[in-house]
Amino acid sequence: MLSGFRKKFIGNRAFYKMVLSMAIPMILQMMVTNLVSLIDNIMVGRLGTEPMSGVSIINQFVFVFNVTVFGAVAGPSIFGAQFFGKGDHTGQKHTFRFRLLVCAAIIILAAFVCRAFGSPLISLFISKESNAEQAEHILSSGMEYLKIIIIGFIPFGIGQAYSSVTRECGNTKAPMAAAMSAVGLNILLDWCLIFGKLGFPAMGVKGAAWATVIAKTAEALVVIVWTHTNKDKNKYIIGLFRDFHIPRRFIADMTKKGIPMLVNEFLWSLGMSVVMQCYSVRSTDVVAARNISSTMTNLFNSVYVQMGACIAIIVGARLGANKLKEARDTDNKLLFFAVVSAAAVGILILPLAPLFPKLYNTEPSVRSLAAYMIVIQSLATPLWSYTNACYFTLRSGGKTGITFLFDFGFTWLIMIPLAAVLAYCTDLDIRIVFAAVTFSEIIKVAIGYFMVRSNIWINNIVDDK
């Protein structure tokens, strides 16, 4: 029995060498990006609870934009990974053009919404228990940050289009190098522009926004320049902008598969913001504490998030090469490895829970609540890892309609109603509310298990293209 388990879920040394050679640069890239957010957050947190809350609320909008962009490139990436496995560079070229166009459309739409509706959207997250002075401070800080940070939508969106296509080809080091080149710049600019160091003016939250925009621009430029100067490794880039033609059948297929994923990512991220809004009605402390805890855990959650992305690339390439049995076997081992890795990460987070909130210039009640949230999130990490891995498994075979129901359905039909009822209709302590909503993920684990076990995702979607 033990040998059967080992054969099914444990790979050999060559397997883990292959996985880690791809996963580690991707994990490091995301960790570096999240480290920038963490340092940003700490520095803004030194300004006080209200500025931190204002920036935190805006980052909910930025989160929705970022995840929507990920969804926009995800649909074409399904085809791109399988085209790469097939050795079809022309097919990759078409998927790249498509994702550039979609990202540009999202950038324009997101910038318009944020500019037109920024103030009322921020107000939704300000607790009614906040006094008028607090509310005004949070709103003004948020608007100052928003007006600048939307400029960063441009380099982020275009940069993600480039990074996604380089990663699906197994070139994960370039995006990692780009992220690492940006981190030092972001930290230096944060220090200079927020607090007025080295002769720069003290700009507060405006300085944090400009630092992020400049760093994101630098990160995107590194990936773009590397891609265009390494045509031997990126053959799809040759003639990319010559006519920008995309065959109608490719547009139809990528739209059919991609739209559910884009809408799913948008609605999922929007759902997470709605849950956050449910928490925020309790007090301003909850917004600040949630900001601290999520900044901390997001840094370490890079491990399971990028393990899921690896599943989409590795399994997708095997499906594209018509190695269906190998894809099933590889997925079993990757699922197990992802969950074990996440459990180890969760254990590492626990000792940091009472220490990390002390870096913020905020009230003891906020620090205490943030520490509690970090503990709950660390315990939930293996659950998130498994459902994330299930999502990318289903995605690798092009089952985007099912992933839509899996992600969006759970968030809007279970998680949001639970959070709304507990937050608005009960007097339960916010700690109990937060734990109950977080561990509702167990339901999604069960759903994901049966979906992956059914093998409905084992599908070659580019064999006839």
C-alpha positions in Angstrom: 0.0 0.0 0.0 2.8 2.4 0.9 4.7 1.5 -2.3 1.5 2.2 -4.3 1.1 5.6 -2.6 4.7 6.4 -3.3 4.4 5.4 -7.0 1.3 7.5 -7.4 2.2 10.7 -5.5 6.0 10.8 -5.1 8.3 11.5 -8.1 12.0 10.7 -8.6 14.9 13.0 -8.3 14.8 14.0 -12.0 11.1 14.9 -11.6 11.7 17.3 -8.7 14.7 18.7 -10.4 12.6 19.5 -13.4 9.8 21.0 -11.3 12.0 23.1 -9.1 14.0 24.4 -12.0 10.8 25.9 -13.2 9.0 26.7 -9.9 11.8 28.3 -8.0 12.4 31.3 -10.4 8.6 31.8 -10.6 8.2 31.6 -6.8 11.1 34.0 -6.3 9.7 36.4 -8.8 6.3 36.5 -7.0 7.9 36.6 -3.6 10.1 39.6 -4.6 7.0 41.3 -6.0 5.1 40.6 -2.8 8.1 41.7 -0.8 7.9 45.1 -2.5 4.2 45.3 -1.5 5.1 44.3 2.1 7.8 46.9 2.4 5.5 49.5 0.8 2.9 48.5 3.3 5.2 48.8 6.3 6.5 52.2 5.3 3.0 53.5 4.7 2.0 51.9 8.0 4.5 54.1 9.7 2.4 57.1 8.6 -0.6 55.9 10.8 -3.7 53.8 10.7 -5.8 56.1 8.5 -3.2 56.5 5.6 -2.6 52.7 5.8 -6.3 52.0 5.6 -6.8 54.3 2.6 -3.9 52.7 0.7 -5.2 49.2 1.8 -8.6 50.0 0.3 -7.1 51.1 -3.0 -5.0 48.0 -3.1 -8.3 46.1 -3.1 -9.1 47.7 -6.4 -5.5 47.1 -7.7 -5.9 43.5 -6.6 -9.0 43.2 -8.8 -7.2 44.7 -11.7 -4.1 42.5 -11.3 -6.1 39.3 -11.0 -8.3 40.3 -14.0 -5.1 40.7 -16.0 -3.9 37.3 -14.9 -7.3 35.9 -16.1 -6.9 37.8 -19.4 -3.5 36.1 -20.1 -4.6 32.7 -18.7 -7.0 31.8 -21.5 -4.4 32.3 -24.3 -1.8 30.7 -22.1 -3.7 27.4 -22.2 -3.2 27.4 -25.9 0.3 28.8 -25.7 1.5 26.1 -23.3 0.1 23.4 -25.6 1.4 25.1 -28.7 4.8 25.1 -27.1 4.6 21.4 -26.3 3.6 20.9 -29.9 6.5 23.1 -31.2 4.2 25.5 -33.0 5.7 29.0 -32.8 3.2 30.5 -35.1 0.4 29.4 -32.8 2.2 31.0 -29.9 2.6 34.2 -31.8 -1.2 34.4 -32.3 -1.8 33.8 -28.6 0.6 36.5 -27.7 -1.0 39.1 -29.9 -4.4 38.2 -28.5 -3.3 38.7 -24.9 -1.6 42.1 -25.7 -4.9 43.4 -27.1 -7.0 42.1 -24.2 -4.6 43.5 -21.6 -4.7 46.9 -23.4 -8.6 46.9 -23.2 -8.6 46.0 -19.5 -6.1 48.8 -18.7 -8.3 51.4 -20.4 -11.5 50.2 -18.7 -9.9 49.9 -15.3 -8.4 53.3 -15.4 -11.8 54.8 -16.4 -13.6 53.1 -13.6 -11.1 54.1 -10.9 -11.0 57.7 -12.1 -14.8 58.0 -12.4 -15.9 56.1 -9.3 -12.9 56.1 -7.0 -14.4 58.2 -4.2 -17.7 56.3 -3.8 -15.9 52.9 -4.0 -13.5 53.9 -1.2 -16.5 55.0 0.9 -18.0 51.5 0.8 -15.0 50.3 2.8 -15.1 52.9 5.5 -16.8 51.7 8.7 -19.8 53.7 9.9 -18.2 53.6 13.3 -15.3 55.8 12.1 -15.7 59.5 13.1 -15.9 62.2 10.4 -12.2 63.1 10.8 -11.1 59.5 10.4 -13.3 58.9 7.4 -12.1 62.0 5.7 -8.5 61.2 6.3 -8.9 57.6 4.9 -10.8 58.9 1.9 -8.3 61.7 1.1 -5.3 59.3 1.5 -7.0 56.7 -0.7 -7.7 59.2 -3.5 -4.2 60.6 -3.4 -2.8 57.1 -3.9 -5.3 56.1 -6.5 -4.8 59.0 -8.9 -1.1 58.0 -9.3 -1.2 54.2 -9.0 -3.5 53.8 -12.0 -0.6 55.0 -14.2 1.1 51.7 -13.1 -1.7 49.7 -14.7 0.0 50.2 -18.1 3.4 48.6 -17.4 1.8 45.9 -15.2 -0.7 44.8 -17.9 1.8 44.8 -20.8 4.5 43.3 -18.6 2.2 40.4 -17.6 1.5 39.7 -21.3 5.2 39.3 -22.0 5.9 37.4 -18.7 3.2 34.9 -19.3 4.4 33.9 -22.7 8.0 33.6 -21.6 7.0 31.4 -18.6 5.0 29.0 -20.7 8.1 28.3 -22.7 10.0 27.4 -19.6 11.9 30.7 -19.5 11.2 31.6 -15.9 14.4 33.3 -15.1 13.9 36.5 -17.1 10.6 37.5 -15.3 12.4 36.6 -12.0 15.3 38.9 -12.8 12.9 41.6 -13.8 11.1 41.4 -10.5 14.4 41.4 -8.6 15.7 44.4 -10.5 12.6 46.3 -9.4 12.6 45.5 -5.7 15.7 47.4 -4.8 14.5 50.4 -6.8 11.1 50.3 -5.2 12.5 50.1 -1.6 14.9 53.0 -2.3 12.2 55.2 -3.8 9.7 54.3 -1.0 12.3 55.5 1.6 13.1 58.7 -0.4 9.6 59.7 -1.5 7.5 58.7 1.5 9.7 60.2 4.2 11.7 62.8 2.2 15.2 61.3 2.2 18.3 62.1 0.1 16.9 65.6 -0.8 13.5 64.3 -2.1 10.3 65.9 -0.8 8.3 64.0 1.8 5.2 63.0 -0.2 3.6 60.4 2.1 1.1 58.1 0.3 1.8 59.9 -3.0 5.4 58.9 -2.7 4.5 55.3 -2.2 2.4 55.4 -5.3 5.1 56.9 -7.5 7.7 54.5 -6.2 5.4 51.6 -7.2 4.7 53.0 -10.6 8.4 53.6 -11.4 9.4 50.1 -10.2 6.6 48.4 -12.2 7.7 50.2 -15.3 11.3 49.1 -14.7 10.2 45.5 -14.2 8.2 45.5 -17.4 11.0 47.0 -19.4 13.5 44.3 -18.4 11.1 41.5 -19.6 10.3 43.3 -22.8 13.9 44.0 -23.7 15.0 40.5 -22.8 12.3 39.0 -24.9 13.1 41.0 -28.0 16.9 40.6 -27.7 16.7 36.8 -27.3 14.8 35.7 -30.4 16.5 32.4 -30.4 14.8 31.5 -27.2 11.6 33.3 -28.1 10.9 32.4 -31.7 7.3 33.5 -31.5 8.5 37.1 -31.2 9.9 37.2 -34.7 7.5 39.2 -36.9 5.2 39.8 -33.9 4.3 43.4 -34.8 4.7 43.0 -38.6 1.0 42.8 -39.3 -0.6 41.8 -36.0 -2.9 39.4 -37.8 -4.8 36.8 -35.7 -6.7 34.1 -37.7 -10.5 34.2 -36.9 -10.5 30.6 -35.7 -7.9 31.4 -33.1 -9.8 34.5 -31.9 -13.0 32.4 -31.7 -11.2 29.5 -29.8 -9.3 31.8 -27.4 -12.4 33.9 -26.8 -14.4 30.8 -26.1 -11.9 29.4 -23.6 -10.5 32.8 -22.4 -13.7 34.8 -21.6 -14.8 32.4 -18.8 -11.4 32.6 -17.2 -11.2 36.4 -17.5 -14.7 36.8 -16.1 -13.9 34.2 -13.4 -10.8 36.0 -12.3 -12.6 39.3 -12.2 -15.5 38.0 -10.3 -13.4 36.0 -7.9 -11.2 39.0 -7.1 -14.2 41.2 -6.9 -15.7 38.6 -4.5 -12.7 38.7 -2.3 -13.1 42.5 -2.1 -16.8 42.1 -1.2 -15.8 39.7 1.6 -13.3 42.4 2.8 -16.1 45.0 2.7 -18.2 42.7 4.9 -15.4 42.6 7.4 -14.9 46.3 7.2 -18.4 47.2 8.5 -17.2 46.1 12.0 -14.6 48.8 12.4 -11.6 50.6 10.9 -9.4 48.3 12.9 -10.5 45.3 10.9 -9.5 47.0 7.6 -6.0 47.8 9.0 -5.6 44.4 10.6 -6.7 42.6 7.4 -4.2 44.7 5.4 -1.3 43.7 7.7 -2.2 40.0 7.8 -2.8 39.6 4.0 0.5 41.5 3.2 2.4 39.0 5.4 0.7 35.8 4.2 0.7 36.9 0.5 4.5 36.8 0.6 4.6 33.1 1.6 1.5 32.2 -0.5 3.7 32.8 -3.5 4.8 29.2 -3.1 1.4 27.5 -3.7 0.2 30.1 -6.2 3.2 29.5 -8.5 3.1 25.8 -8.0 -0.3 26.0 -9.5 1.0 28.0 -12.4 3.7 25.3 -12.9 0.9 22.6 -13.0 -0.7 24.5 -15.9 2.5 24.8 -17.8 3.9 21.3 -17.2 0.7 19.3 -17.5 -0.5 21.5 -20.3 2.6 20.8 -22.4 2.1 17.0 -21.9 -1.5 17.3 -23.0 -0.5 19.3 -26.0 2.1 16.6 -26.9 -0.7 14.0 -26.6 1.0 12.3 -23.6 -2.3 11.9 -21.7 -1.3 9.2 -19.3 1.9 11.0 -18.4 -0.1 14.2 -17.8 -2.4 12.4 -15.3 0.6 10.8 -13.5 2.5 14.2 -13.4 -0.5 16.0 -12.1 -0.9 13.5 -9.2 2.6 14.1 -8.1 2.4 17.9 -8.5 -0.8 18.1 -6.5 0.8 16.2 -3.6 4.0 18.3 -3.8 2.0 21.5 -3.8 0.1 20.7 -0.7 3.1 19.4 1.2 5.1 22.6 0.3 2.2 24.8 1.4 1.9 22.9 4.7 5.6 23.5 5.4 5.1 27.2 4.5 2.2 27.5 6.9 4.3 26.1 9.8 7.0 28.7 9.0 4.5 31.5 9.2 3.1 30.7 12.6 6.0 32.0 14.7 6.0 35.3 12.8 2.3 36.0 13.6 2.9 37.9 16.9 6.0 39.6 15.6 5.2 41.0 12.2 2.4 43.4 13.3 4.8 45.2 15.6 6.4 46.8 12.6 3.4 49.0 12.1 2.7 52.3 13.8 -0.8 51.4 14.8 -3.0 50.6 17.8 -2.4 47.5 20.0 -5.9 46.3 19.1 -5.0 46.3 15.4 -1.8 44.4 16.0 -3.6 41.8 18.1 -6.3 41.2 15.5 -3.7 41.1 12.7 -1.7 38.4 14.5 -4.8 36.3 14.9 -5.6 36.6 11.2 -2.1 35.5 10.3 -2.5 32.4 12.4 -5.8 31.5 10.8 -4.5 32.1 7.3 -1.4 30.0 7.9 -3.5 27.1 9.0 -5.6 27.5 5.9 -2.6 27.5 3.5 -2.7 23.7 2.7 -6.5 24.1 1.8 -5.8 27.0 -0.5 -2.9 25.2 -2.1 -5.0 22.2 -3.0 -7.9 24.2 -4.5 -5.4 26.3 -6.4 -3.7 23.2 -7.8 -7.1 21.7 -8.7 -8.0 25.0 -10.5 -4.8 24.9 -12.6 -5.3 21.2 -13.3 -8.7 21.8 -14.8 -7.4 24.8 -16.7 -4.5 22.9 -18.3 -7.0 20.8 -20.3 -9.0 23.9 -21.3 -12.0 23.2 -19.0 -12.5 26.9 -18.4 -16.3 26.6 -18.0 -15.8 24.2 -15.1 -13.1 26.4 -13.5 -15.6 29.3 -13.7 -18.1 27.4 -11.7 -15.4 26.0 -9.4 -14.0 29.4 -8.5 -16.7 31.9 -9.1 -19.5 29.6 -7.9 -17.9 28.9 -4.6 -17.0 32.5 -3.9 -20.4 34.1 -4.7 -22.7 31.3 -3.7 -21.0 30.2 -0.5 -18.3 32.4 0.8 -19.9 35.9 0.2 -23.3 34.9 1.7 -21.6 33.4 4.7 -19.5 36.5 5.3 -22.5 38.8 4.7 -24.7 36.9 7.1 -22.1 36.6 9.9 -20.9 40.3 9.5 -24.3 42.0 9.1 -26.8 39.8 10.9 -24.9 38.5 13.9 -23.0 39.9 16.9 -20.3 37.3 16.6 -16.8 38.5 17.3 -14.9 39.4 14.1 -12.4 36.6 15.0 -15.1 34.0 14.8 -16.5 35.5 11.6 -13.0 35.6 9.9 -12.2 32.0 10.9 -15.6 30.6 9.7 -15.3 32.3 6.3 -11.7 31.3 5.9 -12.2 27.6 6.7 -15.3 27.4 4.4 -12.5 26.6 1.9 -12.9 22.9 3.0 -16.1 22.8 0.9 -14.1 23.8 -2.2 -11.5 21.2 -1.4 -14.1 18.5 -1.6 -15.5 19.8 -4.9 -12.0 20.1 -6.4 -11.1 16.5 -5.4 -14.0 15.0 -7.3 -13.5 17.3 -10.3 -9.8 16.3 -10.7 -10.5 12.7 -10.0 -13.1 12.5 -12.8 -10.3 13.1 -15.4 -12.6 15.4 -17.4 -9.7 17.8 -17.8 -7.5 15.3 -19.7 -7.9 16.9 -23.1 -5.6 18.0 -26.0 -7.1 21.2 -27.3 -4.6 22.0 -30.1 -4.2 18.6 -31.8 -6.3 19.7 -34.8 -5.0 23.3 -35.1 
